[in-house]
Amino acid sequence: MSATAVHSLWTTAGEVTSAAPAEKFKAPVIEYAQLTPVLIVIGVAVVGVLVEAFVPRRSRYYTQVFLTVVALAAAFAAVVGLAAGGYGTTKAHVAAMGALAIDGPTLFLQGTILLTSLVAVFTFAERRLDPAAHGNRVDSFAAQAAAVPGSDSEKAAVKAGFTTTEVFPLVLFSVAGMLVFPAANDLLTLFVALEVFSLPLYLLCAVARRKRLMSQEAAVKYFLLGAFSSAFLLFGIALLYGYAGSVSYATIANVVDGSVTRIDPALADTMGNDALLLIGGAMILTGLLFKVGAVPFHMWTPDVYQGAPTPVTGFMAAATKVAAFGALLRLLYVVLPGLAWDWRPVMWAVAIVTMLGGAIVAITQTDIKRLLAYSSIAHAGFILAGVIATTPDGISSVLFYLGAYSFVTVGAFAVVTLVRDAGGEATHLSKWAGLGRRSPLVAAVFAVFLLAFAGIPLTSGFSGKFAVFKAAADGGAGGLVVVGVISSAIAAFFYIRVIVLMFFSEPKADGPTVAVPSPLTMTTIAVGVAVTLVLGLAPQYFLDLAGQAGVFVR
């Protein structure tokens, strides 16, 4: 190319840009008021990092606990304020230059995530369960996360009374990502939110005080498989962008159902290419189903739930599911409704193997945390039945189920932290024999949670299952309901087996003791029981609330 030709290109380019400088750059319009829940959590998380740097070590624990609780409570108040201002119904809209949808499902899921996280954080702050080490109270987390397990530096850190207070800002960063995840209205925001909430979880899984090698192994497994799922999601995003020429949910939906009006000439060839759409959609679904813990993307769940510190397991099991199902609902109902003929059969198959797989494999488990992990896989299948309904009732039933399930889960894992022997938590099922005679109240509370998981009437589990199965039946997925009921019956067997073990077995002489927790863990368990019973005995108000919140903005 000659120098004159290049020069002429420059001058014509210069003429084009100088002709219309006013239209070129527009400052982005960000509705900060509607993003306050996310901004509060991220802001306090950053303050928490500064606390680690500047506040004296002996004051950090109290400062971090106070900041975390205040942040989550304030963010929840902001969500309630937005809902009261009509942003869940009449004023629902797409905010932040198309990046986030502020609508009913967003606010309902954000409120659920914040309340669940607030209750879960109390178990993070618990310091009365383990005996004091060198005169210092200890929590569930390693004295110094960077120290090699069993090394002199670790012993020195324990002796000095160090604690890993970094877990609190990590929880807040994770919650911030979870708040954005179900609200994301374009694929790039979805991916960024996924990474923001996943990376802190990988770290939190690795910092258990007891059984540190097992904890670190769990974190590595979670990180490697999580990286794979993120790669699937990202590749799917690239293919969908190639198909529609946009990462915006609304634009992709318009291209899928053929209602797009203006076609970019550069994309005219790829827009009709259904292979890009089908493969890209399948890859994004793979990434989301991994986070949900659906079969066959569930392999990480039992190992990570067992190895992670139990407070982290409870937080992760509840809040991650809520965020991931929220994103899955928005993707299927807003972006790919025109593709329902293609994704429904696949989701049918996934839901069936998830329900049956989780329930059947749970029967063989001998560790209480692994049993709850397989139980959570079965529950993912039950929730998928509501997702497949593709009706407004389907959305509201899934929202209700997620709210009910998250509190039962956090409460159940809080009870698991109380049953201890010399090696820490006694998670092997044989250790729980006769617990009902040794500590009737703790066993009774755990029995309530197990009955809720099993879906026994008068618990929140029954109301949730009834709602999703009814929505699935009305949506033409009657066969799925039959499989769901069979899976529930199988699952009820192993829940009731644990109850029988606790109340009708002789306690062993060298059995574990039940630690007396501080008011923090007591609050977590009490809230879990209260929500379980209220949603079981009088669910109508909350079902109506989920029904009002069940409309996605397009």
GITA-V986685 format. One record per pair of residues at least 6 apart in sequence whose C-alpha atoms are under 7 Angstrom apart, sorted by the first residue. I is the first residue (numbers start at 1). J is the second residue. D is the distance in whole Angstrom. If there is no record, write none. Layout:
BEGIN
i = <I & I>
j = <J & J>
d = <D & D>
END
This chain:
BEGIN
i = <28 & 29 & 29 & 30 & 30 & 30 & 31 & 31 & 34 & 36 & 37 & 37 & 37 & 37 & 38 & 38 & 40 & 40 & 41 & 41 & 41 & 41 & 41 & 42 & 42 & 42 & 44 & 44 & 45 & 45 & 45 & 48 & 48 & 49 & 51 & 52 & 52 & 60 & 61 & 64 & 65 & 68 & 69 & 72 & 72 & 76 & 76 & 79 & 79 & 83 & 87 & 87 & 88 & 88 & 88 & 88 & 89 & 89 & 92 & 92 & 92 & 93 & 93 & 93 & 93 & 94 & 94 & 94 & 95 & 95 & 98 & 99 & 99 & 99 & 99 & 100 & 100 & 100 & 101 & 101 & 101 & 101 & 102 & 103 & 103 & 104 & 104 & 104 & 104 & 105 & 105 & 105 & 105 & 106 & 106 & 108 & 109 & 109 & 110 & 112 & 113 & 113 & 116 & 116 & 116 & 117 & 117 & 119 & 120 & 120 & 120 & 120 & 120 & 122 & 122 & 122 & 123 & 123 & 123 & 123 & 124 & 125 & 126 & 126 & 126 & 126 & 127 & 127 & 127 & 128 & 128 & 128 & 129 & 129 & 129 & 129 & 130 & 132 & 134 & 136 & 140 & 140 & 140 & 141 & 141 & 141 & 141 & 142 & 142 & 142 & 142 & 142 & 143 & 143 & 143 & 143 & 143 & 143 & 144 & 144 & 144 & 144 & 144 & 145 & 145 & 147 & 147 & 148 & 149 & 149 & 167 & 170 & 171 & 173 & 173 & 173 & 174 & 174 & 174 & 174 & 174 & 175 & 177 & 177 & 177 & 177 & 178 & 178 & 178 & 180 & 181 & 181 & 181 & 181 & 181 & 182 & 182 & 182 & 182 & 184 & 185 & 185 & 186 & 186 & 186 & 187 & 187 & 187 & 188 & 202 & 202 & 202 & 203 & 204 & 205 & 205 & 205 & 205 & 205 & 205 & 206 & 206 & 206 & 206 & 207 & 208 & 208 & 208 & 210 & 214 & 215 & 215 & 218 & 218 & 218 & 218 & 219 & 221 & 222 & 222 & 229 & 229 & 230 & 232 & 232 & 232 & 232 & 233 & 233 & 233 & 236 & 236 & 236 & 236 & 237 & 237 & 239 & 239 & 239 & 240 & 240 & 240 & 241 & 242 & 243 & 243 & 243 & 243 & 243 & 244 & 244 & 244 & 245 & 246 & 249 & 249 & 250 & 250 & 252 & 253 & 253 & 253 & 254 & 256 & 257 & 288 & 288 & 289 & 290 & 290 & 291 & 292 & 292 & 292 & 292 & 293 & 293 & 293 & 294 & 294 & 294 & 294 & 295 & 295 & 295 & 301 & 302 & 302 & 302 & 305 & 305 & 305 & 305 & 306 & 306 & 310 & 310 & 311 & 311 & 314 & 314 & 314 & 315 & 317 & 318 & 318 & 318 & 319 & 322 & 329 & 334 & 344 & 347 & 351 & 351 & 351 & 352 & 352 & 352 & 354 & 354 & 354 & 355 & 355 & 355 & 355 & 355 & 355 & 356 & 356 & 358 & 358 & 358 & 358 & 359 & 359 & 359 & 359 & 359 & 359 & 360 & 361 & 362 & 362 & 362 & 363 & 365 & 366 & 366 & 367 & 367 & 367 & 368 & 368 & 368 & 369 & 382 & 383 & 383 & 385 & 385 & 385 & 385 & 386 & 386 & 386 & 386 & 386 & 386 & 386 & 387 & 387 & 387 & 388 & 389 & 389 & 389 & 389 & 390 & 391 & 392 & 393 & 394 & 394 & 394 & 395 & 396 & 396 & 396 & 397 & 397 & 397 & 397 & 398 & 399 & 400 & 400 & 400 & 401 & 404 & 404 & 404 & 404 & 404 & 405 & 407 & 407 & 408 & 408 & 408 & 411 & 411 & 411 & 412 & 412 & 414 & 414 & 415 & 417 & 418 & 418 & 419 & 419 & 419 & 419 & 419 & 419 & 420 & 420 & 420 & 420 & 420 & 421 & 421 & 426 & 431 & 431 & 432 & 432 & 433 & 433 & 433 & 433 & 433 & 434 & 434 & 434 & 434 & 434 & 434 & 434 & 435 & 435 & 435 & 435 & 436 & 436 & 436 & 437 & 439 & 443 & 447 & 450 & 452 & 452 & 452 & 452 & 452 & 453 & 454 & 454 & 454 & 454 & 454 & 455 & 455 & 455 & 456 & 458 & 458 & 458 & 459 & 459 & 459 & 459 & 459 & 460 & 460 & 460 & 460 & 462 & 463 & 463 & 469 & 472 & 472 & 473>
j = <97 & 96 & 97 & 95 & 96 & 97 & 95 & 96 & 82 & 78 & 75 & 76 & 78 & 79 & 176 & 179 & 71 & 75 & 71 & 72 & 75 & 172 & 176 & 172 & 173 & 176 & 67 & 71 & 169 & 172 & 173 & 64 & 169 & 169 & 60 & 60 & 166 & 165 & 165 & 168 & 125 & 168 & 118 & 114 & 118 & 111 & 114 & 107 & 111 & 107 & 102 & 103 & 103 & 104 & 107 & 549 & 103 & 104 & 102 & 103 & 553 & 101 & 102 & 103 & 553 & 100 & 101 & 102 & 101 & 102 & 185 & 184 & 185 & 186 & 189 & 183 & 184 & 185 & 183 & 184 & 185 & 553 & 183 & 552 & 553 & 549 & 550 & 551 & 552 & 549 & 550 & 551 & 552 & 182 & 183 & 549 & 322 & 326 & 179 & 403 & 319 & 322 & 319 & 406 & 407 & 315 & 319 & 524 & 311 & 314 & 315 & 410 & 524 & 520 & 521 & 524 & 311 & 414 & 520 & 521 & 311 & 139 & 139 & 518 & 520 & 521 & 137 & 138 & 139 & 137 & 517 & 518 & 418 & 515 & 516 & 517 & 138 & 138 & 159 & 161 & 208 & 209 & 309 & 164 & 207 & 208 & 209 & 163 & 164 & 207 & 208 & 209 & 157 & 158 & 162 & 163 & 164 & 209 & 154 & 157 & 162 & 163 & 164 & 164 & 207 & 153 & 154 & 154 & 212 & 213 & 204 & 200 & 200 & 196 & 197 & 200 & 196 & 197 & 198 & 200 & 201 & 197 & 193 & 194 & 196 & 197 & 193 & 197 & 323 & 193 & 190 & 193 & 194 & 323 & 327 & 323 & 324 & 326 & 327 & 190 & 248 & 249 & 247 & 248 & 249 & 237 & 247 & 248 & 247 & 219 & 222 & 223 & 219 & 312 & 215 & 218 & 219 & 308 & 309 & 312 & 215 & 216 & 219 & 308 & 215 & 215 & 308 & 309 & 424 & 307 & 307 & 308 & 303 & 304 & 307 & 308 & 304 & 300 & 300 & 304 & 287 & 290 & 287 & 283 & 284 & 286 & 287 & 283 & 284 & 287 & 280 & 281 & 283 & 284 & 280 & 284 & 276 & 277 & 280 & 276 & 277 & 280 & 247 & 270 & 270 & 271 & 273 & 276 & 277 & 252 & 255 & 271 & 267 & 252 & 334 & 335 & 335 & 554 & 335 & 334 & 335 & 336 & 260 & 338 & 338 & 324 & 328 & 297 & 297 & 298 & 324 & 321 & 324 & 325 & 380 & 301 & 377 & 380 & 354 & 377 & 380 & 381 & 350 & 353 & 354 & 373 & 370 & 373 & 374 & 313 & 369 & 370 & 373 & 369 & 370 & 413 & 417 & 413 & 414 & 409 & 410 & 413 & 410 & 409 & 406 & 409 & 410 & 406 & 402 & 387 & 554 & 388 & 388 & 381 & 384 & 385 & 381 & 480 & 483 & 377 & 378 & 381 & 378 & 379 & 381 & 382 & 484 & 487 & 378 & 487 & 374 & 375 & 377 & 378 & 374 & 375 & 378 & 487 & 490 & 491 & 490 & 374 & 371 & 374 & 375 & 494 & 371 & 428 & 429 & 427 & 428 & 429 & 427 & 428 & 429 & 427 & 484 & 398 & 468 & 468 & 469 & 472 & 480 & 394 & 397 & 398 & 468 & 469 & 471 & 472 & 394 & 395 & 398 & 472 & 471 & 472 & 475 & 477 & 475 & 475 & 550 & 471 & 468 & 471 & 472 & 550 & 546 & 547 & 550 & 464 & 467 & 468 & 471 & 468 & 546 & 464 & 543 & 546 & 464 & 460 & 461 & 464 & 532 & 535 & 461 & 528 & 531 & 449 & 528 & 532 & 524 & 525 & 528 & 446 & 449 & 521 & 525 & 446 & 425 & 514 & 515 & 425 & 426 & 512 & 513 & 514 & 515 & 426 & 512 & 513 & 514 & 515 & 512 & 513 & 512 & 511 & 512 & 501 & 502 & 501 & 502 & 505 & 506 & 507 & 501 & 502 & 503 & 504 & 505 & 506 & 507 & 443 & 502 & 503 & 507 & 443 & 502 & 503 & 503 & 514 & 502 & 499 & 495 & 459 & 460 & 461 & 462 & 532 & 461 & 461 & 488 & 491 & 492 & 495 & 461 & 462 & 465 & 462 & 533 & 536 & 537 & 532 & 533 & 535 & 536 & 537 & 532 & 533 & 535 & 536 & 536 & 536 & 539 & 481 & 478 & 481 & 481>
d = <7 & 6 & 6 & 7 & 5 & 7 & 6 & 6 & 7 & 6 & 4 & 7 & 6 & 6 & 6 & 6 & 6 & 6 & 6 & 7 & 7 & 6 & 6 & 7 & 6 & 6 & 7 & 6 & 5 & 5 & 6 & 6 & 5 & 6 & 7 & 7 & 7 & 7 & 6 & 6 & 7 & 6 & 6 & 6 & 6 & 6 & 6 & 6 & 6 & 7 & 7 & 6 & 4 & 4 & 6 & 6 & 7 & 6 & 6 & 5 & 6 & 6 & 6 & 6 & 6 & 6 & 4 & 6 & 6 & 7 & 6 & 6 & 5 & 6 & 6 & 5 & 5 & 5 & 5 & 6 & 6 & 7 & 7 & 6 & 6 & 4 & 6 & 6 & 7 & 5 & 6 & 7 & 7 & 6 & 5 & 6 & 7 & 7 & 5 & 6 & 5 & 7 & 7 & 7 & 6 & 6 & 7 & 5 & 7 & 7 & 5 & 6 & 7 & 5 & 6 & 7 & 6 & 7 & 7 & 5 & 6 & 7 & 6 & 7 & 6 & 6 & 6 & 5 & 5 & 7 & 6 & 6 & 7 & 6 & 7 & 6 & 6 & 6 & 6 & 6 & 6 & 6 & 6 & 6 & 5 & 5 & 5 & 7 & 6 & 5 & 5 & 4 & 6 & 6 & 5 & 5 & 6 & 7 & 6 & 6 & 7 & 7 & 6 & 7 & 6 & 6 & 5 & 7 & 6 & 7 & 7 & 5 & 7 & 7 & 7 & 7 & 6 & 4 & 7 & 6 & 7 & 6 & 5 & 6 & 5 & 4 & 7 & 6 & 5 & 6 & 6 & 5 & 6 & 6 & 6 & 6 & 7 & 5 & 4 & 5 & 6 & 6 & 5 & 4 & 5 & 6 & 5 & 7 & 7 & 5 & 6 & 6 & 7 & 7 & 6 & 7 & 5 & 4 & 6 & 7 & 5 & 4 & 5 & 6 & 7 & 6 & 6 & 5 & 7 & 5 & 4 & 5 & 6 & 5 & 5 & 6 & 7 & 7 & 6 & 6 & 5 & 6 & 6 & 5 & 7 & 7 & 6 & 6 & 4 & 5 & 4 & 6 & 5 & 5 & 6 & 7 & 5 & 7 & 5 & 6 & 6 & 5 & 6 & 7 & 6 & 5 & 7 & 6 & 6 & 5 & 6 & 6 & 6 & 7 & 7 & 5 & 7 & 6 & 6 & 7 & 5 & 6 & 5 & 6 & 5 & 6 & 6 & 7 & 5 & 6 & 6 & 5 & 6 & 7 & 7 & 7 & 6 & 7 & 6 & 6 & 6 & 7 & 6 & 6 & 5 & 6 & 5 & 5 & 7 & 5 & 6 & 7 & 6 & 5 & 6 & 6 & 6 & 7 & 7 & 6 & 5 & 5 & 6 & 7 & 4 & 6 & 6 & 7 & 6 & 7 & 7 & 6 & 7 & 5 & 6 & 6 & 7 & 7 & 7 & 6 & 6 & 5 & 4 & 7 & 5 & 6 & 7 & 6 & 7 & 5 & 5 & 6 & 5 & 4 & 7 & 6 & 6 & 6 & 6 & 5 & 7 & 7 & 5 & 5 & 7 & 6 & 6 & 6 & 5 & 6 & 4 & 5 & 5 & 6 & 6 & 7 & 6 & 6 & 7 & 6 & 7 & 6 & 7 & 5 & 6 & 6 & 5 & 7 & 6 & 5 & 6 & 7 & 7 & 7 & 6 & 5 & 5 & 7 & 7 & 6 & 6 & 6 & 7 & 5 & 7 & 6 & 5 & 5 & 5 & 7 & 5 & 5 & 7 & 6 & 6 & 6 & 6 & 6 & 5 & 6 & 7 & 7 & 7 & 7 & 7 & 5 & 7 & 6 & 5 & 6 & 6 & 5 & 5 & 6 & 6 & 7 & 6 & 7 & 6 & 5 & 5 & 6 & 6 & 6 & 6 & 5 & 6 & 5 & 5 & 6 & 6 & 7 & 5 & 6 & 7 & 6 & 6 & 7 & 6 & 5 & 5 & 6 & 7 & 6 & 6 & 5 & 6 & 7 & 5 & 5 & 4 & 6 & 5 & 7 & 7 & 5 & 5 & 5 & 7 & 7 & 7 & 6 & 6 & 5 & 6 & 4 & 7 & 7 & 6 & 7 & 7 & 6 & 5 & 7 & 4 & 4 & 7 & 5 & 7 & 4 & 5 & 6 & 5 & 7 & 4 & 7 & 5 & 6 & 5 & 4 & 7 & 6 & 7 & 6 & 7 & 7 & 7>
END
